Amino acid sequence: MRLDQYEWSRNPRGMHVKSVLITPLDISRWTSARIGWVKLVAADFEYVDDSMSFLAEGITPVLRLYRPRWGAAPFDHKMRDETLLYMSAGVKWYEFYNEPNLPIEWQPGVNIDWRNMEIMAPLMDNWLVWAEFIVSHGCYPGFISLAETDAPNAAAVRWMDTWLNYMAERHYDRFRYVLANGAYCATHPYILNHYYQEIPGRGPASAREPADQNAAEPGWHFEYPYDPICQRTDPGRTVYGGTALTPNGDPVGLTAMGRMFNERCAALFGTQAVPVLGTEGGIYPFPRDASITSYQQDNRYPLYTHESQAEGTLAMFEWITNSAPSWLFGVCLWKEDDYFEPGPAHAITRMREVAPLLRTVPPTEVMGGTYEPEPLVIPGPGPIHGQADFHIVILAPGLNTDWFFETATAYWGQFRPIVTVDIGLIDHITADHSLAVTVIAPPDAQIAMTQRIQQQYPNVWFDLVLAESTQSLTDIFTRRAQTNQRFG
């Protein structure tokens, strides 16, 4: 796949919605500011109609499937059904996990550390299964976004390096296939005040005062930490660190994590350029009330005000079009309510005044050399279209088929599923047929059975019934037979 074959608006301006489950969205907020990306966070099917409306306006949706504190849990059948509906609406860009280097994404008590392979391995294993499903439908899976921090345990650079090395060691060919067939890297570039505009005639390390910044004039720098001010004050600093002041790397820049991802993928997997999209970020926070007049997170760089943040935001998008690496496709500003409530921020006013500069994307092959991967084959049955071709009831270890027939006589007589204790039977259903599986498992086996089937056979419809007692099972299957409901 080439960079220019990815389908999007070619407009790098983006905006993140303010919350989940708020629909219909006020699309005029995006159209009036001439925005090209919308980041949606969906808890269900709530944004299907909105997605079609955005696409009709030439605005490209990016959809994250939201589940609270999902940790490293796998892509489940409900998520799959939601995704298929969004795909049918025309959405092609997707995200799954989000900032797993922060505790808020995990259940309490989990050790959130890049050295903890008990969480790092399943994150990669489960992401890859999901990504293969996404590319098999001609869509684009985002590599996991990270909070761009340098805190020791949560350091984004450490997490990214651990993930990519794991992929190279455990899933080399599978990951290369995903990279070559639609993957992109989702980043969260909250660039703080790591940008500036030169003073005319004073050299590249000079910086204008906030009131003098003007997006219509040249001299902008968004390449942190490689810009002249950073290199003058801490020579040799890179996204990987490289100096005594940056022992865990320095990811806080517009292009930093995207650059790291591309450089590491080139070294490990032979890529040339993998698309990068900031699915949230920008110059944030920014002052919108009288109690706060400016921010200056790094005193080596100028502070910014509400007014100068607007000039910087407009300049950032134009810099992406004119000066950024070819793989950077845009940034979705965080977030809708901050920019529009109680009234439009200055950045919105400026974007309304100035037409976006569209991105010319070169026909660069994502993979270098003469890479010709084998076609991706997702194991087991194919996708379900309407109704599954086959239905199997699988009993967990410790249960037997005689017990099922005694317990669920009416259900079996009505629906006549195949009944077995052998999960391997799924392998005999080829990709040209679809399958639904009802698993009956005691509570202590439900996690193992769920992971075993959902991870290995992502196209299978998964229906779990807990075997807490003989009577409870009798009640469940009798009710299903009486209501003509094959699945729960």
C-alpha positions as CSV (number, residue, x, y, z in Angstrom):
1,M,0.0,0.0,0.0
2,R,1.1,3.6,-0.7
3,L,0.6,6.7,1.4
4,D,-1.5,8.2,-1.3
5,Q,-3.9,5.3,-1.3
6,Y,-5.3,6.0,2.2
7,E,-8.7,7.5,1.9
8,W,-9.2,10.8,3.8
9,S,-10.0,14.4,3.2
10,R,-6.4,15.6,2.7
11,N,-7.2,18.4,5.2
12,P,-5.0,18.1,8.3
13,R,-7.4,20.0,10.5
14,G,-9.2,17.8,13.0
15,M,-11.4,18.1,16.0
16,H,-12.3,15.5,18.8
17,V,-15.9,15.3,20.0
18,K,-16.5,16.3,23.6
19,S,-18.0,13.0,24.9
20,V,-19.6,9.7,24.1
21,L,-23.3,9.2,23.6
22,I,-24.0,12.8,22.5
23,T,-25.9,12.6,19.2
24,P,-26.7,14.1,16.8
25,L,-23.6,16.2,16.7
26,D,-23.6,19.8,15.6
27,I,-21.7,19.2,12.3
28,S,-21.7,22.9,11.5
29,R,-19.0,23.2,14.1
30,W,-16.7,21.2,11.9
31,T,-17.9,22.6,8.6
32,S,-17.7,26.3,9.6
33,A,-14.1,25.9,10.8
34,R,-13.3,24.0,7.6
35,I,-12.2,20.9,9.5
36,G,-11.2,17.7,7.7
37,W,-11.1,15.1,10.5
38,V,-13.5,14.2,13.3
39,K,-12.5,11.9,16.1
40,L,-15.5,9.9,17.4
41,V,-15.6,7.9,20.7
42,A,-18.4,5.4,20.4
43,A,-19.8,3.4,23.2
44,D,-22.4,1.8,20.9
45,F,-24.0,2.5,17.5
46,E,-24.7,6.2,18.4
47,Y,-22.5,7.8,15.7
48,V,-23.5,5.7,12.7
49,D,-25.8,8.4,11.3
50,D,-23.3,11.2,12.2
51,S,-20.5,9.3,10.5
52,M,-22.5,9.3,7.2
53,S,-23.3,13.0,7.6
54,F,-19.6,13.8,8.2
55,L,-18.5,11.8,5.1
56,A,-21.1,13.6,3.0
57,E,-19.5,16.9,4.0
58,G,-16.0,15.6,3.1
59,I,-14.9,15.2,6.7
60,T,-13.1,11.9,7.6
61,P,-14.3,10.1,10.8
62,V,-11.9,8.3,13.1
63,L,-13.7,5.9,15.4
64,R,-12.5,4.7,18.7
65,L,-14.5,1.9,20.3
66,Y,-14.9,2.9,23.9
67,R,-15.2,0.7,26.9
68,P,-14.3,2.0,30.4
69,R,-11.2,0.5,31.9
70,W,-10.8,-2.0,29.1
71,G,-7.2,-2.7,29.9
72,A,-5.8,-5.4,27.6
73,A,-9.2,-7.2,27.1
74,P,-9.8,-8.6,23.6
75,F,-12.0,-7.4,20.8
76,D,-15.4,-9.1,21.5
77,H,-18.4,-9.9,19.4
78,K,-20.4,-6.8,20.4
79,M,-17.4,-4.6,19.3
80,R,-17.2,-6.6,16.1
81,D,-20.9,-6.0,15.3
82,E,-20.6,-2.3,16.1
83,T,-17.5,-2.1,13.9
84,L,-19.2,-3.8,11.0
85,L,-22.1,-1.3,11.2
86,Y,-19.7,1.6,11.1
87,M,-17.9,0.0,8.2
88,S,-21.2,-0.2,6.4
89,A,-21.6,3.5,7.0
90,G,-18.3,4.2,5.3
91,V,-15.9,4.7,8.2
92,K,-12.4,3.4,7.5
93,W,-10.2,4.7,10.3
94,Y,-10.4,2.9,13.7
95,E,-8.8,2.8,17.1
96,F,-9.1,0.2,19.8
97,Y,-7.0,0.7,23.0
98,N,-6.3,4.2,24.3
99,E,-3.4,5.5,26.4
100,P,-2.8,2.2,28.3
101,N,0.2,3.8,30.0
102,L,-2.3,5.6,32.3
103,P,-4.2,3.9,35.3
104,I,-7.6,5.2,34.1
105,E,-7.6,2.6,31.3
106,W,-7.2,-0.3,33.7
107,Q,-9.0,-1.9,36.6
108,P,-7.6,-0.8,40.0
109,G,-4.5,-2.7,41.2
110,V,-2.9,-3.4,37.8
111,N,0.9,-2.7,37.7
112,I,1.0,-0.1,34.9
113,D,4.7,-0.4,33.8
114,W,6.4,-0.9,30.5
115,R,8.4,-3.7,32.1
116,N,5.3,-5.7,33.1
117,M,4.9,-8.2,30.3
118,E,1.8,-9.6,31.9
119,I,0.0,-6.5,30.4
120,M,2.3,-5.7,27.5
121,A,2.0,-9.1,25.8
122,P,-1.8,-9.3,25.8
123,L,-2.0,-5.7,24.6
124,M,0.0,-6.6,21.5
125,D,-1.6,-10.0,21.0
126,N,-5.1,-8.7,21.2
127,W,-4.4,-5.6,19.2
128,L,-3.0,-7.7,16.4
129,V,-6.0,-9.9,16.2
130,W,-8.2,-6.7,16.0
131,A,-5.9,-5.1,13.4
132,E,-6.1,-8.2,11.2
133,F,-9.9,-8.0,11.3
134,I,-9.8,-4.3,10.4
135,V,-7.5,-4.7,7.4
136,S,-9.4,-7.8,6.2
137,H,-12.3,-5.4,5.6
138,G,-10.1,-2.8,3.7
139,C,-10.0,-0.4,6.7
140,Y,-7.2,1.2,8.7
141,P,-6.3,0.1,12.3
142,G,-4.5,2.6,14.5
143,F,-1.4,1.4,16.4
144,I,-2.1,2.1,20.1
145,S,-2.0,5.8,21.2
146,L,0.0,6.6,24.3
147,A,-0.1,9.5,26.7
148,E,3.0,11.3,25.7
149,T,4.7,11.4,29.1
150,D,8.3,10.8,30.2
151,A,7.4,9.5,33.7
152,P,9.5,6.5,34.4
153,N,6.9,3.7,34.5
154,A,4.6,5.3,31.9
155,A,7.2,6.7,29.5
156,A,5.7,6.7,26.0
157,V,9.1,6.0,24.4
158,R,9.7,3.0,26.6
159,W,6.2,1.6,26.0
160,M,6.5,2.0,22.2
161,D,9.9,0.4,22.1
162,T,8.8,-2.6,24.2
163,W,5.7,-3.1,21.9
164,L,7.6,-2.9,18.7
165,N,10.4,-5.2,19.9
166,Y,7.7,-7.7,21.0
167,M,6.1,-7.6,17.6
168,A,9.4,-8.2,15.9
169,E,10.2,-11.2,18.2
170,R,6.7,-12.8,18.3
171,H,4.6,-11.7,15.4
172,Y,7.1,-10.4,12.7
173,D,5.3,-11.5,9.6
174,R,1.8,-10.8,10.9
175,F,2.7,-7.3,12.0
176,R,4.5,-6.6,8.7
177,Y,1.3,-7.6,6.8
178,V,-0.8,-5.2,8.9
179,L,1.7,-2.4,8.3
180,A,1.7,-3.0,4.6
181,N,-2.1,-3.1,4.3
182,G,-3.6,-0.1,6.0
183,A,-2.2,0.4,9.5
184,Y,-1.4,3.9,10.8
185,C,0.1,5.2,14.1
186,A,-2.3,7.1,16.4
187,T,-0.5,9.7,18.5
188,H,-1.6,12.2,21.1
189,P,0.6,15.2,20.5
190,Y,-0.2,17.7,23.3
191,I,2.7,19.9,22.2
192,L,2.3,22.5,25.1
193,N,4.4,25.5,24.2
194,H,7.0,23.5,22.2
195,Y,6.6,25.7,19.1
196,Y,7.6,29.2,18.1
197,Q,8.0,31.7,15.3
198,E,11.3,33.3,14.4
199,I,12.0,37.0,14.6
200,P,12.7,38.1,11.1
201,G,16.5,38.5,10.5
202,R,17.4,37.2,14.0
203,G,18.1,33.6,13.1
204,P,16.3,30.2,13.7
205,A,16.7,30.2,17.4
206,S,15.1,33.6,18.0
207,A,11.4,33.6,19.1
208,R,8.8,36.3,18.7
209,E,6.7,37.5,21.6
210,P,3.1,36.1,21.6
211,A,1.6,39.3,20.5
212,D,3.8,39.4,17.4
213,Q,3.1,35.9,16.1
214,N,1.3,35.8,12.8
215,A,0.2,32.6,11.1
216,A,0.3,34.3,7.7
217,E,4.1,34.9,8.0
218,P,6.9,32.3,7.8
219,G,9.4,31.2,10.4
220,W,7.4,28.7,12.4
221,H,9.0,25.7,14.2
222,F,7.0,22.6,15.2
223,E,9.8,20.0,14.9
224,Y,10.5,19.8,18.7
225,P,12.8,18.4,20.1
226,Y,14.9,18.9,17.0
227,D,14.3,22.6,16.7
228,P,17.1,25.2,17.2
229,I,16.0,26.4,20.6
230,C,15.9,22.9,22.1
231,Q,19.2,21.9,20.5
232,R,20.9,25.1,21.7
233,T,19.7,24.5,25.3
234,D,20.1,20.7,25.5
235,P,22.4,19.6,22.6
236,G,21.7,16.1,21.2
237,R,18.2,15.7,22.6
238,T,15.9,13.4,20.6
239,V,12.6,11.7,21.0
240,Y,14.6,8.8,22.5
241,G,16.3,11.1,25.0
242,G,20.1,11.1,24.5
243,T,20.9,13.7,27.2
244,A,21.1,13.7,31.0
245,L,17.9,15.7,31.1
246,T,15.9,13.1,29.2
247,P,16.6,9.6,30.6
248,N,13.2,8.3,29.5
249,G,13.0,10.1,26.1
250,D,11.2,13.3,25.2
251,P,7.9,12.5,23.4
252,V,6.2,15.9,23.9
253,G,6.2,17.3,20.3
254,L,4.0,17.4,17.3
255,T,6.0,14.8,15.3
256,A,8.0,13.1,18.1
257,M,6.1,9.9,18.6
258,G,5.2,9.5,15.0
259,R,8.9,9.9,14.1
260,M,9.9,7.3,16.7
261,F,7.3,4.9,15.4
262,N,8.5,5.3,11.8
263,E,12.1,5.1,12.6
264,R,11.7,1.9,14.7
265,C,9.4,0.3,12.2
266,A,12.0,1.1,9.4
267,A,14.7,-0.6,11.5
268,L,12.7,-3.6,12.6
269,F,10.2,-4.3,9.8
270,G,11.6,-2.5,6.7
271,T,8.9,0.2,6.3
272,Q,9.5,3.4,4.4
273,A,6.7,5.6,5.8
274,V,3.6,4.6,7.9
275,P,0.8,7.2,8.2
276,V,0.5,9.0,11.6
277,L,-2.5,10.8,12.8
278,G,-2.8,12.8,16.0
279,T,-6.2,11.5,17.2
280,E,-6.2,14.1,20.0
281,G,-3.8,16.9,20.9
282,G,-2.8,20.3,19.8
283,I,-1.7,23.4,21.7
284,Y,-3.5,22.5,24.9
285,P,-4.6,23.6,27.5
286,F,-5.2,27.2,26.4
287,P,-6.7,30.1,28.4
288,R,-10.3,31.0,27.9
289,D,-11.3,33.0,30.9
290,A,-10.0,36.0,32.9
291,S,-8.5,33.9,35.7
292,I,-5.8,32.4,33.4
293,T,-4.1,34.6,30.8
294,S,-1.3,32.4,29.5
295,Y,0.6,29.1,29.7
296,Q,4.3,28.5,29.6
297,Q,5.1,24.8,30.4
298,D,8.7,25.0,29.2
299,N,10.4,28.3,30.0
300,R,12.9,27.9,27.1
301,Y,10.0,28.7,24.8
302,P,7.6,31.7,24.7
303,L,4.3,31.5,26.7
304,Y,1.1,31.5,24.8
305,T,-2.2,33.4,25.3
306,H,-5.7,32.7,24.0
307,E,-4.9,34.9,21.0
308,S,-1.4,33.5,20.2
309,Q,-2.7,29.9,20.6
310,A,-5.1,30.7,17.7
311,E,-2.2,31.9,15.5
312,G,-0.1,28.8,16.5
313,T,-3.0,26.4,15.8
314,L,-3.5,27.8,12.3
315,A,0.2,27.8,11.7
316,M,0.5,24.2,13.0
317,F,-2.0,22.9,10.4
318,E,-0.2,24.8,7.6
319,W,3.1,23.5,8.8
320,I,1.8,20.0,8.6
321,T,0.9,20.6,4.9
322,N,4.1,22.5,3.9
323,S,6.9,21.2,6.2
324,A,6.0,18.0,8.1
325,P,7.2,14.5,7.1
326,S,5.0,13.0,4.4
327,W,3.6,10.5,6.9
328,L,1.9,13.1,9.1
329,F,-1.8,13.4,8.1
330,G,-3.1,15.7,10.8
331,V,-4.2,16.4,14.4
332,C,-7.6,16.2,16.0
333,L,-7.7,19.1,18.5
334,W,-8.8,18.3,22.0
335,K,-11.7,18.9,22.2
336,E,-15.0,20.2,20.8
337,D,-16.4,21.8,23.9
338,D,-13.1,23.6,24.8
339,Y,-13.1,25.2,21.3
340,F,-16.9,26.0,21.0
341,E,-18.4,26.5,24.5
342,P,-19.6,28.9,25.7
343,G,-18.6,30.5,22.3
344,P,-16.0,29.8,19.7
345,A,-12.3,30.1,20.7
346,H,-10.1,32.4,18.7
347,A,-8.6,29.4,16.9
348,I,-12.0,28.6,15.5
349,T,-12.5,32.2,14.3
350,R,-9.1,32.1,12.6
351,M,-9.9,28.7,10.9
352,R,-13.2,30.1,9.7
353,E,-11.3,33.1,8.2
354,V,-8.6,31.1,6.4
355,A,-9.1,28.2,4.0
356,P,-7.2,25.0,4.8
357,L,-4.1,24.0,2.9
358,L,-4.7,20.5,1.6
359,R,-2.0,17.9,2.0
360,T,-0.3,16.5,-1.2
361,V,0.5,12.9,-0.3
362,P,3.3,11.3,-2.3
363,P,3.0,7.8,-3.8
364,T,5.4,6.4,-1.3
365,E,5.2,2.6,-0.6
366,V,4.7,1.9,3.0
367,M,7.0,-1.0,2.8
368,G,10.5,-0.6,1.3
369,G,12.1,-2.8,-1.3
370,T,10.1,-5.5,-3.0
371,Y,7.9,-6.6,-0.2
372,E,5.2,-9.0,-1.4
373,P,3.4,-10.5,1.6
374,E,1.3,-13.6,1.4
375,P,-2.5,-12.8,1.5
376,L,-3.7,-12.5,5.1
377,V,-5.8,-15.5,6.0
378,I,-7.8,-15.0,9.2
379,P,-8.1,-18.5,10.8
380,G,-11.4,-20.3,11.0
381,P,-14.7,-19.4,9.5
382,G,-15.5,-16.3,7.5
383,P,-17.5,-13.2,8.4
384,I,-21.3,-13.6,9.1
385,H,-23.5,-11.8,6.6
386,G,-27.1,-11.9,8.1
387,Q,-27.2,-15.3,9.7
388,A,-24.4,-17.8,10.4
389,D,-24.2,-20.8,8.2
390,F,-23.5,-23.2,11.1
391,H,-24.1,-23.2,14.9
392,I,-22.0,-25.2,17.3
393,V,-22.6,-25.7,21.0
394,I,-19.2,-26.3,22.8
395,L,-19.1,-27.6,26.3
396,A,-16.1,-26.6,28.5
397,P,-13.8,-29.2,30.0
398,G,-15.6,-31.1,32.7
399,L,-19.0,-31.0,31.0
400,N,-20.3,-33.7,28.6
401,T,-22.8,-33.9,25.8
402,D,-25.2,-36.3,27.6
403,W,-25.6,-33.7,30.3
404,F,-26.4,-31.0,27.7
405,F,-29.1,-33.1,26.0
406,E,-30.7,-33.8,29.4
407,T,-30.6,-30.2,30.4
408,A,-31.6,-28.5,27.1
409,T,-33.8,-31.0,25.4
410,A,-36.4,-28.4,24.1
411,Y,-33.6,-26.1,22.8
412,W,-31.8,-28.8,20.9
413,G,-35.0,-30.2,19.5
414,Q,-35.9,-26.7,18.1
415,F,-32.6,-25.5,16.8
416,R,-30.5,-28.7,16.3
417,P,-27.0,-27.2,16.8
418,I,-23.9,-29.4,16.5
419,V,-22.9,-30.3,20.1
420,T,-19.3,-31.1,21.0
421,V,-16.6,-30.8,23.6
422,D,-13.9,-30.3,20.9
423,I,-13.0,-26.6,20.1
424,G,-10.9,-27.9,17.2
425,L,-14.1,-28.7,15.3
426,I,-14.2,-25.0,14.4
427,D,-11.1,-25.6,12.2
428,H,-13.2,-27.8,9.9
429,I,-15.4,-24.8,8.9
430,T,-13.6,-23.0,6.2
431,A,-13.5,-19.3,5.4
432,D,-16.3,-19.6,2.8
433,H,-18.8,-20.4,5.6
434,S,-19.7,-18.6,8.8
435,L,-20.2,-19.9,12.3
436,A,-21.9,-19.0,15.6
437,V,-20.7,-20.7,18.7
438,T,-22.6,-21.1,22.0
439,V,-20.1,-21.9,24.8
440,I,-21.3,-23.5,28.0
441,A,-18.8,-23.0,30.7
442,P,-18.6,-23.0,34.5
443,P,-17.6,-19.6,36.0
444,D,-14.0,-20.6,36.6
445,A,-13.6,-21.5,32.9
446,Q,-15.3,-18.6,31.2
447,I,-12.3,-16.4,30.7
448,A,-10.1,-19.2,29.3
449,M,-12.9,-20.3,26.9
450,T,-13.7,-16.8,25.8
451,Q,-10.0,-15.9,25.1
452,R,-9.4,-19.2,23.4
453,I,-12.2,-18.8,20.8
454,Q,-12.4,-15.0,20.3
455,Q,-8.6,-14.6,19.9
456,Q,-8.1,-17.5,17.5
457,Y,-11.4,-17.1,15.5
458,P,-12.2,-13.4,15.3
459,N,-15.1,-13.9,12.8
460,V,-17.0,-16.3,15.0
461,W,-20.2,-15.1,16.7
462,F,-19.6,-15.8,20.4
463,D,-22.5,-16.7,22.7
464,L,-21.5,-17.5,26.3
465,V,-23.8,-19.3,28.8
466,L,-22.5,-19.8,32.4
467,A,-23.1,-23.2,33.9
468,E,-23.8,-22.1,37.5
469,S,-26.2,-25.0,38.1
470,T,-28.2,-27.6,36.3
471,Q,-31.4,-25.7,37.1
472,S,-30.1,-22.4,35.8
473,L,-29.1,-24.0,32.5
474,T,-32.5,-25.7,32.2
475,D,-34.2,-22.3,32.7
476,I,-32.0,-20.5,30.2
477,F,-32.4,-23.0,27.4
478,T,-36.1,-23.6,28.1
479,R,-36.7,-19.8,27.9
480,R,-34.7,-19.6,24.6
481,A,-36.8,-22.4,23.1
482,Q,-40.1,-20.8,24.2
483,T,-39.2,-17.4,22.8
484,N,-37.6,-18.8,19.6
485,Q,-34.3,-17.2,20.6
486,R,-31.3,-19.2,19.5
487,F,-28.8,-16.9,21.2
488,G,-28.8,-14.8,24.4
